[in-house]
Amino acid sequence: MARNNDLAGKEQAFLAAARRFPQSELAIRRLMGVSEDFCDLCGELAEAEQALARVPQFAAQKREERQREWQELVDCLVVEIGEVLAEHGRVKPDPGNPD
């Protein structure tokens, strides 16, 4: 059962990175297969995006602060993933992505 959760988590991690770098899907899959660090980075992006999506549930006085914090983390993770992909010949995030 844990293996299924692990596979689902890896798929969520892949999807988070692929949304940001759709032209690099193959490179993302390859890197995730050989680099646990890259896998973790993509997983952190998926988790941060999920947390960002839950911000509207926060009390009004905390909402703006949490929105900013999670968006900053997402932005930093996208940059880090982009740097790793650039090292492997894939560079730019999808300009159509709103985040």
Stockholm file with secondary structure:
# STOCKHOLM 1.0

chainA/1-99         MARNNDLAGKEQAFLAAARRFPQSELAIRRLMGVSEDFCDLCGELAEAEQALARVPQFAAQKREERQREWQELVDCLVVEIGEVLAEHGRVKPDPGNPD
#=GR chainA/1-99 SS CHHHHHHHHHHHHHHHHHHHCGGGHHHHHHHHHHCHHHHHHHHHHHHHHHHHHTGGGSCHHHHHHHHHHHHHHHHHHHHHHHHHHHHTTCCCCCTTCCC
#=GC SS_cons        CHHHHHHHHHHHHHHHHHHHCGGGHHHHHHHHHHCHHHHHHHHHHHHHHHHHHTGGGSCHHHHHHHHHHHHHHHHHHHHHHHHHHHHTTCCCCCTTCCC
//
